[in-house]
């Protein structure tokens, strides 16, 4: 049942993202008088579709292959590879008859729509779900941060008070715990009244990818849900709502400490003490080979004074958070190209993406992942790869520079190359996720 809920959330998120993206292309094309022959959410590969209807000159529908979607724009070689329509003279309703700046707007409109959606969702989440944030001052006044195992290796110590990261001071703790910490950073901390600079290496992102934190803040860890596939916690008697007090009599002060203690007892047993309805309950729990016992923690809630997200702050922080996804995606791509990040660790298929969604329907988690995927989709479509929007934009730029149109034969071959590249990437991603699922 959990898998079905996760898959349903993924399909709903993709439906929203694909619709918004293709709507951008559709509206821009129609604004310039370009005919749109098809508007499909998901692909109707080999002519097979779930549902469709025709209104005016456009067929609207839902395909059966949930790997994207498309609008078939007249006068353009796209995924359909329809060259026959290009043999006649350009017509006023075709894209090829339009000026290059108009073609550019049509091509980039889908990306812009995903960016707008991502920003709006980040603002919505902060204002309606997160509602409050914890300030750096509150953390520092309460005793500083917890140094996780990886953080201790880099020079952090529990009790360090955060001053700045990469030369900038921030108000929210979330800005310190973000990707900017893991992609190589310079962190200044106050330790016993003395400021100390800690260099976090570029390789620290691998800690994050393995689920390891560098620093954390003291928090209460509660059980949000229990896993059906890994039922050690359930069999031991753990219940939703339990607050985890200690592991083997060691008091739990944050989630990172909890994961470290469980990892130290892989394929063993720990004694877990929880607080349940003001009573203390202790139980023996098995730990699997990955250091898991089969529960989903709550979003960490802190015992610190918090500050409410006003609408203005939600708009400011939400916009910044959205564009930071763009920035860190660019860094990730560069690291992959340099060989710093193994492609196997960085590329995910819908199989892995579905697992990111909560096993029980959680709108806050759903909209958060949808916002993230919207910005990721926008960034990926901007890459100059044939068959993606960025590839079409690249060719429009080349045509503007050389002052003539690229041949239909070249565009068709480029489209085929791009589609082969994307198909190969998808096969690699799916195969990689399957191998990970079976432990290889």
Secondary structure, DSSP 8 states (H G I E B T S, - for coil): -HHHHHHHHHHHHHHHHHHHHHHHHHHHHHHTT--EEEEEEEE-GGG-EEEEEEETTEEEEEESEEEEEEEEETT---TT---GGGSS---TTSGGGS-HHHHHHHHHHHHHHHHHHHHHHHHHHIIIII-EEEBHHHHHHTT--EE-HHHHHHT--TT-EEEEETTB--SBGGGTSSHHHHSSEEEEEEETTEEEEEEE-GGGHHHHHTT--SEE---B-BEEEE-SSS-HHHHHT--TT-EEEEETTEE--SHHHHHHHHHTTTTSEEEEEEEETTEEEEEEEE--TTS--SEEE---B-SS-EEE--HHHHHHHHHHHHHHHHHHHHHHHHHHHHTSS-HHHH---HHHHHTTS-SS--HHHHHHHHHHHHHHHHHHHHS--TTSHHHHHHHHHHHHHHTS---HHHHHHHHHHHHHHHHHHHHHHHHHHHHHHTT-
